[in-house]
Amino acid sequence: QVQLVESGGGLVQAGGSLRLSCAASDIFSVNAMGWYRQAPGKQRELVAIITSGGSINYADSVKGRFTISRDSAKKTAYLQMNSLKPEDTAVYYCNADLKRWFTSAYVNYWGQGTQVTVSS
C-alpha cells in the first residue's frame, strides 16, 4: 500500500541537529518531495521542497541551516536540520507526488508527521 513515512524527530537543545527521513513505499515513481511544518495554533508552512531533477527551494527562515536531499533509488527524502532554534518546534510533515505502478497520474500524499521539539 502506498505510504509516506517520516522518522527522525525528537527533542533537542537549541543549536543541535536532527535528520528527518521520509520514505515512500509501494510506488513506481516520485516527483517533487517536500517538508512542511506546523506549530500549535499556526498554519502549516513550507520548509523545503526538492524536485525529481534536484531543484531546491527553502523557506527564508531555514536557509543556511536546513538541507533537503533525496535518494531516488531509495525513494527517500531527507531533511538535515542544523543550528536548531526553539521556533523550529513543530510537527514536520513529508509531502510528495507519487505515481503507483500502472497509473499515469501523480497523486499527492502526506506523511503522518514527526514531532520536532527544540528546547532553549
C-alpha positions in Angstrom: 0.0 0.0 0.0 1.3 3.5 -0.8 2.8 5.2 2.2 4.9 8.1 3.1 6.6 7.5 6.5 8.6 10.1 8.4 11.2 9.3 11.0 13.9 11.1 12.9 12.0 13.6 15.0 12.8 14.1 18.7 13.8 16.5 21.4 17.0 18.5 21.0 18.5 21.6 22.6 18.9 24.8 20.7 21.9 24.7 18.5 21.6 21.0 18.0 20.8 18.9 14.9 18.3 16.4 13.7 18.0 14.4 10.5 14.5 13.6 9.2 13.7 10.9 6.7 10.7 10.4 4.5 10.4 7.1 2.7 7.9 6.4 0.0 6.8 2.8 -0.4 4.9 0.7 -2.9 5.1 3.3 -5.7 6.5 3.4 -9.1 7.7 7.0 -9.3 8.2 10.0 -7.1 8.1 13.6 -8.4 8.5 16.5 -6.1 9.0 15.9 -2.4 8.8 18.5 0.4 8.9 19.1 4.0 6.3 21.2 5.8 5.8 22.0 9.5 3.0 23.1 11.7 3.4 24.6 15.2 0.5 24.6 17.6 -2.0 27.2 16.7 -0.3 28.1 13.5 -0.9 27.2 9.9 1.2 24.6 8.1 4.1 26.1 6.3 6.5 25.0 3.6 10.0 24.3 4.9 11.7 23.0 1.8 11.0 21.2 -1.5 13.1 19.2 -3.9 12.0 18.2 -7.4 12.8 15.0 -9.2 15.6 16.9 -11.0 17.1 18.2 -7.8 15.9 21.8 -7.8 15.5 23.0 -4.3 13.6 25.8 -2.5 13.8 26.7 1.1 11.8 28.9 3.4 13.7 32.0 4.3 13.5 31.0 8.0 15.6 27.9 7.4 18.0 28.9 4.7 21.6 28.2 5.7 20.5 25.8 8.5 18.4 23.1 6.8 19.4 20.9 3.9 16.9 18.9 1.9 18.1 16.0 -0.2 16.8 12.8 -1.8 17.9 9.3 -2.8 15.9 8.5 -5.9 16.9 4.8 -5.8 15.5 4.5 -2.2 12.6 6.9 -2.9 13.5 8.7 0.2 13.8 12.4 1.1 15.9 13.8 4.0 15.9 17.0 5.9 19.1 17.7 7.7 18.4 20.4 10.4 21.3 22.2 12.0 21.5 25.1 14.3 18.0 24.4 15.5 16.1 27.1 17.3 13.1 26.9 19.6 11.0 28.5 16.9 11.7 25.4 14.8 9.5 23.4 17.1 6.6 21.9 15.2 5.3 18.7 13.7 7.1 18.1 10.5 5.3 16.5 7.6 6.6 15.0 4.4 4.7 15.6 1.2 5.2 14.1 -2.1 3.6 13.5 -5.5 3.6 9.7 -6.1 2.7 7.6 -9.0 1.7 4.0 -8.5 2.5 1.2 -10.8 0.4 1.0 -13.9 -1.0 4.5 -13.4 -0.4 7.7 -15.4 -1.2 10.4 -12.8 0.7 11.6 -9.8 -1.3 11.8 -6.6 -0.3 14.0 -3.7 0.4 12.3 -0.3 1.1 13.4 3.2 3.0 11.6 5.8 1.8 11.2 9.3 4.1 13.8 10.8 7.0 13.6 13.2 7.4 15.9 16.2 10.5 18.1 16.5 10.9 19.9 19.8 13.8 22.4 20.3 14.4 23.5 23.9 16.0 26.7 24.9 
